Amino acid sequence: YWRVLASADQFAGYVDWRPAAGPAGSLRARFSRLDLPAAPDTPAGAQTPAADAPRRMPALDLVVDRLTLAGHALGRLEIDAAHAPAGEAAAFWRLQRLRLSNPAAVLSASGRWQPAAAGAPARMSADFGLELADAGALLERFGLPGVVQGGKGRLGGELAWSGSPLVPHTPTMTGRLYLDVGAGRFLKADPGAARLLSVLSLQALPRRLALDFRDVFQEGFMFEDVRGDISVAYGVARTNNLRLRGLQAAALMEGQADLTHETQDLRVLVVPEINAGTASLVYAMINPAVGLGTFVAQLFLRQPLMQAGTREFRVTGTWDEPQVERIARSVEPAPATQ
């Protein structure tokens, strides 16, 4: 058993280490402040191989009152992790509790990590929930100011990946996510800085194409809610029902984004002049079984005058430099009724 007490510009606190506790020791740490540097820049698609995961993980009891990452104040961090109880058939490391909290949001997570064995790679699975009190304030904490104003809701789901339990490996990542955020506004922001969020804000559309949506998006798109479901398979996130609903227009999105290479291939439908009939159809898009083709058919069947104002786009390229192309729409027939 040993203890280290230290204070420097980057940290202040103490660490207790018990090498004989459990199969990989036990680490207990308390920091009043901890300032971590940014990770080295790596090209999109370049990641540490999953095979480089540690063979064992110590039990952890960590509390940081003020955590800063690359100059961004993230709040209070609490981690509680332990090994599988004695007598269980399979040895694993359990993340019993992770909580990162600040005035803008609270992230909670739990999970388990199975070390590599019998030729199978190490594998981490986790459930998480991000409770958003102010999405814009949270993005500002991560160095993305002026992207979103307001936004209260939740992002949650479950994810799994191969390799280290502490460093998500996107090429092997699988899982499901859901998003439900309400009452906010996308602001004018550099699309490169906001990455994929700039696509949702629709700022690139009126700037790069000669469209008639300038009155709608001139000062940023005010939304009533953003909802949708996302599946992840080997680092590729897919959705067929992501929808953003505002007072003046709705944006519906389906397609995929490569989390490893930071690229996307999305179909975006913009429907202006929201009314009661249109809003009810937009609400229906939260159903994962309903795609944009069915929505278009139902919309124009019930609201034929909406065809003239509706626009459709394809968004490809990288997150930093999205390529937006207006595409000709073909109205798909409504599903046959029995």
C-alpha positions in Angstrom: 0.0 0.0 0.0 1.3 3.5 -0.8 -0.1 7.0 -1.0 1.0 10.0 -3.1 0.0 13.5 -2.3 0.8 16.1 -5.0 0.0 19.6 -6.1 1.0 21.3 -9.4 -0.4 23.6 -12.0 -2.3 20.6 -13.6 -3.6 18.8 -10.5 -4.0 18.8 -6.7 -5.0 15.8 -4.7 -3.8 12.3 -3.6 -3.7 8.7 -5.0 -3.9 5.5 -2.9 -2.6 2.3 -4.5 -3.2 -1.2 -3.1 -1.4 -3.7 -5.4 -2.7 -6.8 -3.5 -6.4 -5.8 -3.7 -8.1 -8.0 -6.4 -6.5 -9.4 -9.6 -5.2 -6.1 -10.8 -4.9 -3.9 -7.7 -7.0 -1.1 -6.5 -6.7 2.7 -7.2 -8.4 5.3 -5.1 -7.9 9.0 -6.0 -9.3 12.3 -4.9 -8.5 15.5 -6.8 -9.8 19.0 -6.2 -8.7 19.8 -9.7 -7.3 17.8 -12.7 -6.3 19.4 -16.0 -5.8 16.9 -18.8 -4.1 17.8 -22.1 -5.7 17.3 -25.5 -5.1 14.0 -27.3 -2.7 14.2 -30.2 -4.3 15.1 -33.5 -4.7 12.0 -35.7 -6.1 11.8 -39.3 -9.7 10.7 -39.7 -9.8 6.9 -39.8 -6.5 6.4 -37.8 -7.1 4.8 -34.4 -5.2 2.7 -31.9 -5.8 -1.0 -32.8 -8.4 -2.7 -30.5 -5.8 -5.4 -29.9 -3.7 -2.9 -27.9 -6.2 -3.0 -25.0 -4.8 -3.5 -21.5 -4.9 -7.1 -20.2 -6.2 -6.1 -16.8 -7.9 -3.1 -15.2 -7.6 -2.1 -11.5 -10.6 -1.4 -9.4 -11.2 2.4 -9.4 -12.6 4.8 -7.0 -12.0 8.3 -8.5 -13.5 11.7 -7.7 -12.4 14.9 -9.4 -14.1 18.1 -8.2 -13.1 20.2 -11.2 -12.1 18.3 -14.4 -10.6 20.2 -17.3 -9.9 18.6 -20.7 -7.8 20.5 -23.3 -8.8 23.8 -21.6 -12.5 22.9 -21.4 -14.1 22.9 -18.0 -16.2 19.7 -17.9 -17.3 19.7 -14.2 -17.3 17.0 -11.5 -16.3 13.4 -12.4 -17.0 10.3 -10.3 -16.0 6.8 -11.3 -16.6 3.6 -9.3 -15.4 0.4 -10.9 -14.6 -3.1 -9.5 -13.8 -6.6 -10.5 -16.3 -9.4 -10.8 -17.2 -10.9 -7.3 -15.2 -13.9 -6.3 -16.8 -17.1 -7.5 -18.3 -15.9 -10.8 -17.4 -18.1 -13.8 -16.1 -15.3 -16.0 -13.6 -12.7 -14.9 -14.6 -9.2 -15.9 -14.3 -5.5 -14.8 -17.5 -3.8 -14.0 -18.1 0.0 -14.4 -20.6 0.4 -11.6 -21.0 4.1 -11.9 -19.7 7.0 -14.0 -21.1 10.4 -13.5 -19.9 13.7 -15.1 -21.9 16.7 -14.0 -22.0 20.4 -14.7 -24.7 23.0 -14.9 -25.4 22.3 -18.6 -25.7 18.5 -18.4 -25.2 15.3 -16.5 -23.7 12.2 -18.1 -24.4 8.8 -16.3 -23.0 5.5 -17.4 -22.5 1.9 -16.3 -21.1 -1.2 -18.1 -18.8 -4.1 -18.1 -15.5 -5.0 -19.7 -14.4 -8.5 -20.6 -10.6 -8.8 -21.1 -9.3 -10.7 -24.1 -9.5 -14.5 -23.7 -9.4 -17.6 -25.8 -8.7 -15.7 -29.0 -11.7 -13.3 -28.4 -10.8 -9.6 -28.2 -11.4 -7.5 -25.1 -14.9 -6.1 -25.3 -16.6 -3.1 -23.5 -20.4 -2.7 -23.3 -22.0 0.4 -21.7 -25.4 2.0 -21.1 -25.5 5.7 -20.8 -27.8 8.7 -20.5 -27.0 12.4 -21.1 -29.5 14.7 -19.4 -29.3 18.1 -21.1 -30.3 21.2 -19.2 -28.8 23.5 -21.9 -27.4 21.8 -25.1 -25.9 25.1 -26.3 -24.0 25.7 -23.0 -22.7 22.1 -23.1 -21.3 22.6 -26.6 -19.7 25.8 -25.5 -17.9 23.9 -22.8 -16.5 21.6 -25.5 -15.2 24.5 -27.5 -18.1 25.0 -29.9 -19.6 28.4 -28.9 -22.4 30.0 -31.0 -23.7 26.7 -32.4 -27.0 26.1 -30.5 -28.9 28.3 -28.1 -31.0 26.4 -25.5 -32.1 22.8 -26.0 -33.2 20.7 -23.1 -33.7 16.9 -23.3 -31.9 13.6 -23.4 -29.5 11.5 -25.4 -29.1 7.9 -24.4 -28.6 4.3 -25.4 -26.2 1.5 -25.3 -22.8 1.0 -27.1 -20.2 -1.7 -27.3 -16.7 -1.8 -28.8 -13.5 -3.9 -28.8 -10.4 -2.8 -26.9 -9.8 -0.5 -24.0 -12.8 0.3 -21.7 -11.6 3.9 -21.4 -11.1 4.7 -25.1 -14.0 3.9 -27.4 -12.9 2.2 -30.6 -15.2 3.4 -33.4 -14.3 0.9 -36.1 -15.7 -1.9 -33.9 -18.5 0.1 -32.3 -22.1 -1.2 -32.3 -25.3 -0.2 -30.5 -28.4 2.0 -30.5 -29.0 5.6 -29.5 -32.0 7.9 -29.2 -32.2 11.7 -29.2 -35.0 13.8 -27.8 -34.2 17.5 -27.4 -36.6 20.4 -27.4 -36.9 24.2 -27.5 -33.7 25.7 -29.0 -32.2 27.5 -31.9 -29.3 26.7 -34.3 -27.2 29.8 -34.5 -25.0 31.1 -37.3 -21.7 29.2 -36.9 -18.8 28.1 -39.1 -19.8 24.8 -40.5 -16.4 23.4 -40.0 -16.3 24.2 -36.3 -19.7 22.6 -35.7 -19.1 19.6 -37.9 -22.1 17.5 -38.4 -24.3 19.8 -36.3 -24.0 22.4 -39.1 -25.8 20.0 -41.4 -28.7 19.8 -39.0 -28.7 23.6 -38.7 -29.3 23.8 -42.5 -27.0 26.9 -42.7 -25.1 25.4 -45.7 -28.2 25.0 -47.8 -29.2 28.6 -48.4 -25.6 29.8 -48.5 -24.4 27.3 -51.2 -27.6 27.0 -53.3 -29.9 29.6 -54.7 -33.0 28.7 -52.7 -36.0 30.5 -51.3 -35.4 29.5 -47.7 -33.4 32.6 -46.7 -36.3 34.1 -44.7 -36.6 30.9 -42.7 -32.9 30.4 -41.9 -31.6 33.9 -42.0 -31.0 34.2 -38.2 -30.7 30.6 -37.4 -33.3 27.8 -37.3 -35.5 27.9 -34.2 -36.7 24.4 -33.4 -39.4 23.0 -31.1 -37.8 19.5 -30.9 -35.2 17.2 -32.4 -36.0 13.5 -32.2 -34.8 10.3 -33.7 -33.3 6.9 -33.4 -29.8 5.9 -34.5 -28.2 2.5 -34.9 -24.5 1.9 -35.0 -22.8 -1.0 -36.7 -19.0 -1.2 -36.9 -18.6 2.6 -36.6 -21.3 3.6 -39.1 -24.3 5.4 -37.6 -27.6 5.1 -39.5 -31.0 6.7 -39.0 -34.3 6.7 -41.0 -36.3 9.0 -38.8 -34.2 11.9 -37.5 -36.4 14.9 -37.6 -36.1 18.5 -36.6 -39.4 20.4 -36.2 -39.7 24.2 -36.1 -42.4 26.8 -36.4 -41.5 27.7 -40.0 -40.2 24.5 -41.4 -39.3 20.9 -40.6 -36.2 19.0 -41.6 -36.4 15.2 -41.9 -33.2 13.2 -42.4 -32.2 9.6 -43.2 -28.9 8.1 -44.1 -25.6 7.3 -42.5 -22.4 8.8 -41.0 -19.0 7.1 -40.7 -17.8 7.9 -37.2 -14.3 6.7 -37.9 -13.6 8.5 -41.2 -16.0 11.5 -40.4 -18.0 11.3 -43.5 -21.7 11.2 -44.3 -24.3 10.3 -46.9 -27.6 11.8 -45.9 -31.0 12.5 -47.5 -32.6 15.7 -46.2 -36.2 16.8 -46.8 -37.1 20.4 -45.9 -40.8 21.1 -45.5 -41.7 24.8 -45.0 -44.9 26.3 -43.7 -45.8 23.9 -40.9 -49.5 23.6 -40.2 -51.5 21.2 -38.1 -51.7 18.6 -40.8 -48.0 18.7 -41.6 -47.1 18.7 -37.9 -49.0 15.5 -37.3 -47.1 13.7 -40.1 -43.8 15.1 -38.8 -44.6 13.7 -35.4 -45.2 10.3 -37.0 -41.6 10.3 -38.2 -40.4 9.3 -34.7 -41.5 5.7 -35.6 -38.3 3.9 -36.8 -40.4 1.9 -39.2 -41.4 5.0 -41.2 -38.8 6.3 -43.7 -38.8 9.4 -45.9 -40.4 7.7 -48.8 -43.5 6.8 -46.9 -43.5 10.3 -45.3 -43.4 12.0 -48.7 -46.2 9.9 -50.1 -48.4 10.5 -47.1 -47.6 14.2 -47.0 -48.5 14.9 -50.6 -51.6 12.7 -50.4 -53.0 14.7 -47.5 -51.4 18.1 -48.3 -51.0 18.3 -52.1 -50.2 22.0 -52.0 -47.0 21.2 -50.0 -45.3 19.8 -53.0 -44.4 23.2 -54.4 -42.5 24.3 -51.3 -40.8 21.0 -50.3 -37.1 20.6 -51.1 -34.9 17.6 -51.0 -31.1 17.4 -50.7 -28.3 15.0 -50.5 -25.4 15.8 -48.1 -22.1 13.9 -48.7 -18.4 14.6 -48.1 -16.6 15.1 -44.8 -18.0 16.6 -41.6 -15.7 19.6 -42.0 -16.6 20.2 -45.7 -20.1 18.8 -46.3 -21.2 18.8 -50.0 -24.9 19.8 -50.4 -26.7 18.8 -53.6 -30.3 19.6 -54.4 -32.0 16.6 -56.0 -35.1 16.2 -58.1 -37.9 14.6 -56.1 -40.1 11.8 -57.3 -43.3 11.4 -55.3 -43.4 7.8 -54.1 -46.8 6.1 -54.1 -48.6 5.7 -50.8 -48.5 2.2 -49.3 -51.5 0.2 -50.3 -54.2 -0.2 -47.6 -55.9 -3.5 -46.8 
